[in-house]
Every structure is written in C-alpha cells, then in structure tokens.
Amino acid sequence: SLSPHADRSVVSFTAALNDTYEGGDFVAINAENESVCIALSIGDAVVFDGTVLHAVTPVTAGTRYSIVMHCI
C-alpha cells in the first residue's frame, strides 16, 4: 500500500502488469478530499497530473506488479 501523496511531477502514470491479487487499488483524491478508487486490470494505465494526491490500498492477497513513471 501507499499512503496519500503527490509526486510533484508534471505528469505521472501507473500501469498494471498483473491482476492476480486482491486489493491494491489506485485511489485519486480531489481537492474536496473525496476519493475515487480505480481498480486496474492487466495493461490498464492511469495518467495524471503529478500534483494530484493519490494512494494505493493495501494488497490483501497475492503480489501486485506495476510500472510507475514520473515525468518532470
């Protein structure tokens, strides 16, 4: 899991490399502190402004593999 944070980059992205796990959802948090939970399947990606507050929920079973990139 990852606690809420911002990457401080121009653009960030995360892509799912597997989906054989439970939990581990990407969560975007808006300015009103509302959370949007995004479950990713293999090959899905989320591209977002690096100043967006976001987190990952705990993985409860299996191992989550992803690729993350920050473009500054």
N, CA, C and O atoms as a printed pandas DataFrame, in Angstrom:
     atom_number atom_name residue_name chain_id  residue_number  x_coord  y_coord  z_coord
0              1         N          SER        A               1    0.846   -1.187    0.000
1              2        CA          SER        A               1    0.000    0.000    0.000
2              3         C          SER        A               1    0.886    1.243    0.000
3              4         O          SER        A               1    2.058    1.189    0.375
4              5         N          LEU        A               2    0.320    2.332   -0.416
5              6        CA          LEU        A               2    0.992    3.633   -0.365
6              7         C          LEU        A               2    0.038    4.623    0.281
7              8         O          LEU        A               2   -1.133    4.700   -0.092
8              9         N          SER        A               3    0.531    5.368    1.237
9             10        CA          SER        A               3   -0.299    6.392    1.865
10            11         C          SER        A               3   -0.475    7.564    0.896
11            12         O          SER        A               3    0.302    7.704   -0.049
12            13         N          PRO        A               4   -1.488    8.405    1.122
13            14        CA          PRO        A               4   -1.734    9.533    0.218
14            15         C          PRO        A               4   -0.494   10.409    0.054
15            16         O          PRO        A               4    0.173   10.761    1.027
16            17         N          HIS        A               5   -0.201   10.753   -1.204
17            18        CA          HIS        A               5    0.955   11.578   -1.525
18            19         C          HIS        A               5    0.782   12.176   -2.916
19            20         O          HIS        A               5   -0.079   11.740   -3.680
20            21         N          ALA        A               6    1.591   13.162   -3.241
21            22        CA          ALA        A               6    1.675   13.736   -4.584
22            23         C          ALA        A               6    3.101   13.524   -5.062
23            24         O          ALA        A               6    4.037   13.559   -4.263
24            25         N          ASP        A               7    3.273   13.306   -6.353
25            26        CA          ASP        A               7    4.600   13.026   -6.895
26            27         C          ASP        A               7    5.408   14.292   -7.178
27            28         O          ASP        A               7    6.630   14.224   -7.309
28            29         N          ARG        A               8    4.755   15.426   -7.273
29            30        CA          ARG        A               8    5.402   16.699   -7.597
30            31         C          ARG        A               8    6.096   16.655   -8.956
31            32         O          ARG        A               8    7.157   17.249   -9.144
32            33         N          SER        A               9    5.484   15.948   -9.893
33            34        CA          SER        A               9    5.994   15.880  -11.258
34            35         C          SER        A               9    5.003   16.589  -12.180
35            36         O          SER        A               9    3.911   16.966  -11.756
36            37         N          VAL        A              10    5.389   16.765  -13.431
37            38        CA          VAL        A              10    4.469   17.357  -14.398
38            39         C          VAL        A              10    3.370   16.348  -14.728
39            40         O          VAL        A              10    2.186   16.686  -14.717
40            41         N          VAL        A              11    3.769   15.106  -15.023
41            42        CA          VAL        A              11    2.838   14.023  -15.334
42            43         C          VAL        A              11    3.349   12.746  -14.677
43            44         O          VAL        A              11    4.554   12.498  -14.648
44            45         N          SER        A              12    2.442   11.945  -14.155
45            46        CA          SER        A              12    2.781   10.635  -13.602
46            47         C          SER        A              12    1.864    9.596  -14.223
47            48         O          SER        A              12    0.771    9.920  -14.688
48            49         N          PHE        A              13    2.311    8.346  -14.230
49            50        CA          PHE        A              13    1.406    7.278  -14.624
50            51         C          PHE        A              13    1.775    5.994  -13.921
51            52         O          PHE        A              13    2.915    5.792  -13.503
52            53         N          THR        A              14    0.787    5.136  -13.800
53            54        CA          THR        A              14    0.994    3.793  -13.284
54            55         C          THR        A              14    0.229    2.829  -14.170
55            56         O          THR        A              14   -0.906    3.103  -14.561
56            57         N          ALA        A              15    0.842    1.709  -14.484
57            58        CA          ALA        A              15    0.223    0.696  -15.335
58            59         C          ALA        A              15    0.285   -0.652  -14.628
59            60         O          ALA        A              15    1.287   -0.988  -13.996
60            61         N          ALA        A              16   -0.791   -1.417  -14.740
61            62        CA          ALA        A              16   -0.877   -2.733  -14.101
62            63         C          ALA        A              16   -0.183   -3.785  -14.958
63            64         O          ALA        A              16   -0.421   -3.875  -16.163
64            65         N          LEU        A              17    0.672   -4.576  -14.329
65            66        CA          LEU        A              17    1.360   -5.659  -15.020
66            67         C          LEU        A              17    0.725   -7.017  -14.729
67            68         O          LEU        A              17    1.021   -8.003  -15.403
68            69         N          ASN        A              18   -0.141   -7.064  -13.730
69            70        CA          ASN        A              18   -0.871   -8.295  -13.432
70            71         C          ASN        A              18   -2.176   -7.941  -12.727
71            72         O          ASN        A              18   -2.392   -6.799  -12.322
72            73         N          ASP        A              19   -3.038   -8.940  -12.592
73            74        CA          ASP        A              19   -4.271   -8.736  -11.822
74            75         C          ASP        A              19   -4.582   -9.954  -10.955
75            76         O          ASP        A              19   -5.740  -10.220  -10.633
76            77         N          THR        A              20   -3.540  -10.684  -10.584
77            78        CA          THR        A              20   -3.703  -11.878   -9.759
78            79         C          THR        A              20   -3.457  -11.540   -8.285
79            80         O          THR        A              20   -2.660  -12.194   -7.612
80            81         N          TYR        A              21   -4.138  -10.529   -7.807
81            82        CA          TYR        A              21   -4.030  -10.087   -6.424
82            83         C          TYR        A              21   -5.365   -9.480   -6.015
83            84         O          TYR        A              21   -6.210   -9.195   -6.863
84            85         N          GLU        A              22   -5.548   -9.288   -4.741
85            86        CA          GLU        A              22   -6.745   -8.630   -4.233
86            87         C          GLU        A              22   -6.324   -7.359   -3.509
87            88         O          GLU        A              22   -5.253   -7.301   -2.905
88            89         N          GLY        A              23   -7.181   -6.337   -3.576
89            90        CA          GLY        A              23   -6.833   -5.039   -3.003
90            91         C          GLY        A              23   -5.919   -4.308   -3.964
91            92         O          GLY        A              23   -5.977   -4.534   -5.172
92            93         N          GLY        A              24   -5.076   -3.435   -3.438
93            94        CA          GLY        A              24   -4.094   -2.736   -4.259
94            95         C          GLY        A              24   -4.678   -1.781   -5.276
95            96         O          GLY        A              24   -4.084   -1.563   -6.332
96            97         N          ASP        A              25   -5.834   -1.208   -4.977
97            98        CA          ASP        A              25   -6.466   -0.278   -5.916
98            99         C          ASP        A              25   -5.820    1.097   -5.854
99           100         O          ASP        A              25   -5.426    1.567   -4.787
100          101         N          PHE        A              26   -5.718    1.730   -7.008
101          102        CA          PHE        A              26   -5.242    3.109   -7.109
102          103         C          PHE        A              26   -6.375    4.016   -6.649
103          104         O          PHE        A              26   -7.525    3.823   -7.043
104          105         N          VAL        A              27   -6.059    5.004   -5.817
105          106        CA          VAL        A              27   -7.070    5.920   -5.294
106          107         C          VAL        A              27   -6.622    7.351   -5.580
107          108         O          VAL        A              27   -5.549    7.769   -5.143
108          109         N          ALA        A              28   -7.441    8.096   -6.311
109          110        CA          ALA        A              28   -7.189    9.522   -6.557
110          111         C          ALA        A              28   -8.023   10.313   -5.552
111          112         O          ALA        A              28   -9.161    9.951   -5.254
112          113         N          ILE        A              29   -7.444   11.397   -5.034
113          114        CA          ILE        A              29   -8.105   12.200   -4.007
114          115         C          ILE        A              29   -8.194   13.641   -4.515
115          116         O          ILE        A              29   -7.176   14.264   -4.818
116          117         N          ASN        A              30   -9.424   14.164   -4.604
117          118        CA          ASN        A              30   -9.586   15.510   -5.159
118          119         C          ASN        A              30   -9.457   16.585   -4.090
119          120         O          ASN        A              30   -9.229   16.280   -2.919
120          121         N          ALA        A              31   -9.601   17.830   -4.490
121          122        CA          ALA        A              31   -9.406   18.974   -3.598
122          123         C          ALA        A              31  -10.405   18.996   -2.439
123          124         O          ALA        A              31  -10.129   19.590   -1.396
124          125         N          GLU        A              32  -11.571   18.347   -2.615
125          126        CA          GLU        A              32  -12.574   18.275   -1.550
126          127         C          GLU        A              32  -12.343   17.056   -0.658
127          128         O          GLU        A              32  -13.190   16.719    0.169
128          129         N          ASN        A              33  -11.190   16.393   -0.827
129          130        CA          ASN        A              33  -10.813   15.207   -0.056
130          131         C          ASN        A              33  -11.723   14.008   -0.336
131          132         O          ASN        A              33  -11.863   13.119    0.504
132          133         N          GLU        A              34  -12.346   13.990   -1.534
133          134        CA          GLU        A              34  -13.156   12.858   -1.962
134          135         C          GLU        A              34  -12.259   11.873   -2.709
135          136         O          GLU        A              34  -11.418   12.280   -3.511
136          137         N          SER        A              35  -12.438   10.585   -2.447
137          138        CA          SER        A              35  -11.609    9.550   -3.053
138          139         C          SER        A              35  -12.337    8.859   -4.187
139          140         O          SER        A              35  -13.538    8.599   -4.106
140          141         N          VAL        A              36  -11.597    8.563   -5.249
141          142        CA          VAL        A              36  -12.100    7.768   -6.361
142          143         C          VAL        A              36  -11.186    6.555   -6.472
143          144         O          VAL        A              36   -9.992    6.691   -6.738
144          145         N          CYS        A              37  -11.752    5.367   -6.267
145          146        CA          CYS        A              37  -10.988    4.129   -6.293
146          147         C          CYS        A              37  -10.999    3.571   -7.715
147          148         O          CYS        A              37  -12.064    3.419   -8.315
148          149         N          ILE        A              38   -9.820    3.266   -8.255
149          150        CA          ILE        A              38   -9.691    2.781   -9.623
150          151         C          ILE        A              38   -8.984    1.427   -9.607
151          152         O          ILE        A              38   -7.786    1.342   -9.336
152          153         N          ALA        A              39   -9.741    0.374   -9.901
153          154        CA          ALA        A              39   -9.160   -0.970   -9.989
154          155         C          ALA        A              39   -8.589   -1.138  -11.405
155          156         O          ALA        A              39   -9.266   -0.831  -12.386
156          157         N          LEU        A              40   -7.357   -1.620  -11.509
157          158        CA          LEU        A              40   -6.706   -1.771  -12.801
158          159         C          LEU        A              40   -6.563   -3.240  -13.168
159          160         O          LEU        A              40   -6.233   -4.067  -12.317
160          161         N          SER        A              41   -6.812   -3.567  -14.433
161          162        CA          SER        A              41   -6.562   -4.903  -14.975
162          163         C          SER        A              41   -5.258   -4.869  -15.755
163          164         O          SER        A              41   -4.705   -3.795  -15.990
164          165         N          ILE        A              42   -4.765   -6.021  -16.155
165          166        CA          ILE        A              42   -3.504   -6.088  -16.906
166          167         C          ILE        A              42   -3.548   -5.131  -18.099
167          168         O          ILE        A              42   -4.482   -5.166  -18.901
168          169         N          GLY        A              43   -2.529   -4.279  -18.203
169          170        CA          GLY        A              43   -2.418   -3.343  -19.314
170          171         C          GLY        A              43   -3.125   -2.022  -19.108
171          172         O          GLY        A              43   -2.887   -1.081  -19.864
172          173         N          ASP        A              44   -3.983   -1.920  -18.113
173          174        CA          ASP        A              44   -4.645   -0.647  -17.825
174          175         C          ASP        A              44   -3.628    0.329  -17.242
175          176         O          ASP        A              44   -2.696   -0.068  -16.543
176          177         N          ALA        A              45   -3.823    1.600  -17.537
177          178        CA          ALA        A              45   -2.933    2.625  -17.004
178          179         C          ALA        A              45   -3.745    3.837  -16.563
179          180         O          ALA        A              45   -4.823    4.114  -17.090
180          181         N          VAL        A              46   -3.206    4.540  -15.595
181          182        CA          VAL        A              46   -3.778    5.808  -15.142
182          183         C          VAL        A              46   -2.700    6.862  -15.360
183          184         O          VAL        A              46   -1.579    6.726  -14.868
184          185         N          VAL        A              47   -3.045    7.916  -16.102
185          186        CA          VAL        A              47   -2.133    9.034  -16.347
186          187         C          VAL        A              47   -2.745   10.247  -15.657
187          188         O          VAL        A              47   -3.931   10.535  -15.820
188          189         N          PHE        A              48   -1.924   10.956  -14.883
189          190        CA          PHE        A              48   -2.479   12.043  -14.088
190          191         C          PHE        A              48   -1.429   13.109  -13.820
191          192         O          PHE        A              48   -0.226   12.856  -13.886
192          193         N          ASP        A              49   -1.910   14.303  -13.517
193          194        CA          ASP        A              49   -1.052   15.416  -13.118
194          195         C          ASP        A              49   -0.312   15.003  -11.852
195          196         O          ASP        A              49   -0.938   14.531  -10.903
196          197         N          GLY        A              50    0.989   15.170  -11.820
197          198        CA          GLY        A              50    1.799   14.734  -10.695
198          199         C          GLY        A              50    1.529   15.457   -9.394
199          200         O          GLY        A              50    2.057   15.075   -8.350
200          201         N          THR        A              51    0.704   16.509   -9.442
201          202        CA          THR        A              51    0.341   17.202   -8.205
202          203         C          THR        A              51   -0.920   16.616   -7.566
203          204         O          THR        A              51   -1.308   17.027   -6.472
204          205         N          VAL        A              52   -1.560   15.657   -8.244
205          206        CA          VAL        A              52   -2.776   15.034   -7.721
206          207         C          VAL        A              52   -2.426   14.136   -6.535
207          208         O          VAL        A              52   -1.527   13.300   -6.619
208          209         N          LEU        A              53   -3.140   14.319   -5.447
209          210        CA          LEU        A              53   -2.971   13.471   -4.274
210          211         C          LEU        A              53   -3.534   12.090   -4.615
211          212         O          LEU        A              53   -4.645   11.982   -5.135
212          213         N          HIS        A              54   -2.769   11.038   -4.322
213          214        CA          HIS        A              54   -3.207    9.684   -4.639
214          215         C          HIS        A              54   -2.594    8.693   -3.661
215          216         O          HIS        A              54   -1.678    9.025   -2.909
216          217         N          ALA        A              55   -3.117    7.462   -3.686
217          218        CA          ALA        A              55   -2.674    6.411   -2.771
218          219         C          ALA        A              55   -2.941    5.061   -3.419
219          220         O          ALA        A              55   -3.540    4.985   -4.492
220          221         N          VAL        A              56   -2.493    3.997   -2.760
221          222        CA          VAL        A              56   -2.810    2.634   -3.174
222          223         C          VAL        A              56   -3.295    1.903   -1.923
223          224         O          VAL        A              56   -2.650    1.946   -0.875
224          225         N          THR        A              57   -4.446    1.229   -2.050
225          226        CA          THR        A              57   -4.985    0.480   -0.916
226          227         C          THR        A              57   -4.115   -0.756   -0.654
227          228         O          THR        A              57   -3.404   -1.210   -1.552
228          229         N          PRO        A              58   -4.163   -1.295    0.551
229          230        CA          PRO        A              58   -3.348   -2.475    0.862
230          231         C          PRO        A              58   -3.699   -3.679   -0.029
231          232         O          PRO        A              58   -4.866   -3.914   -0.342
232          233         N          VAL        A              59   -2.682   -4.422   -0.422
233          234        CA          VAL        A              59   -2.877   -5.687   -1.122
234          235         C          VAL        A              59   -3.209   -6.724   -0.049
235          236         O          VAL        A              59   -2.460   -6.885    0.915
236          237         N          THR        A              60   -4.329   -7.426   -0.218
237          238        CA          THR        A              60   -4.768   -8.381    0.796
238          239         C          THR        A              60   -4.460   -9.826    0.421
239          240         O          THR        A              60   -4.494  -10.705    1.283
240          241         N          ALA        A              61   -4.158  -10.088   -0.858
241          242        CA          ALA        A              61   -3.780  -11.436   -1.300
242          243         C          ALA        A              61   -2.984  -11.316   -2.591
243          244         O          ALA        A              61   -3.304  -10.487   -3.443
244          245         N          GLY        A              62   -1.956  -12.130   -2.739
245          246        CA          GLY        A              62   -1.139  -12.116   -3.946
246          247         C          GLY        A              62   -0.093  -11.014   -3.910
247          248         O          GLY        A              62    0.180  -10.414   -2.870
248          249         N          THR        A              63    0.481  -10.769   -5.076
249          250        CA          THR        A              63    1.505   -9.736   -5.240
250          251         C          THR        A              63    1.102   -8.830   -6.391
251          252         O          THR        A              63    0.767   -9.307   -7.475
252          253         N          ARG        A              64    1.133   -7.532   -6.157
253          254        CA          ARG        A              64    0.775   -6.536   -7.173
254          255         C          ARG        A              64    2.048   -6.070   -7.876
255          256         O          ARG        A              64    2.998   -5.622   -7.233
256          257         N          TYR        A              65    2.053   -6.181   -9.207
257          258        CA          TYR        A              65    3.170   -5.682  -10.003
258          259         C          TYR        A              65    2.674   -4.533  -10.869
259          260         O          TYR        A              65    1.636   -4.646  -11.522
260          261         N          SER        A              66    3.404   -3.441  -10.876
261          262        CA          SER        A              66    3.036   -2.287  -11.691
262          263         C          SER        A              66    4.286   -1.553  -12.124
263          264         O          SER        A              66    5.366   -1.737  -11.562
264          265         N          ILE        A              67    4.118   -0.721  -13.132
265          266        CA          ILE        A              67    5.214    0.151  -13.552
266          267         C          ILE        A              67    4.733    1.580  -13.315
267          268         O          ILE        A              67    3.595    1.928  -13.633
268          269         N          VAL        A              68    5.613    2.395  -12.756
269          270        CA          VAL        A              68    5.280    3.774  -12.407
270          271         C          VAL        A              68    6.323    4.687  -13.031
271          272         O          VAL        A              68    7.517    4.388  -13.008
272          273         N          MET        A              69    5.865    5.804  -13.590
273          274        CA          MET        A              69    6.814    6.751  -14.173
274          275         C          MET        A              69    6.395    8.174  -13.801
275          276         O          MET        A              69    5.211    8.512  -13.796
276          277         N          HIS        A              70    7.394    8.992  -13.493
277          278        CA          HIS        A              70    7.190   10.406  -13.202
278          279         C          HIS        A              70    7.945   11.204  -14.254
279          280         O          HIS        A              70    9.155   11.036  -14.406
280          281         N          CYS        A              71    7.262   12.050  -14.964
281          282        CA          CYS        A              71    7.882   12.894  -15.992
282          283         C          CYS        A              71    7.985   14.311  -15.458
283          284         O          CYS        A              71    6.974   14.952  -15.173
284          285         N          ILE        A              72    9.215   14.797  -15.324
285          286        CA          ILE        A              72    9.403   16.145  -14.774
286          287         C          ILE        A              72    9.852   17.124  -15.813
287          288         O          ILE        A              72   10.053   18.300  -15.508
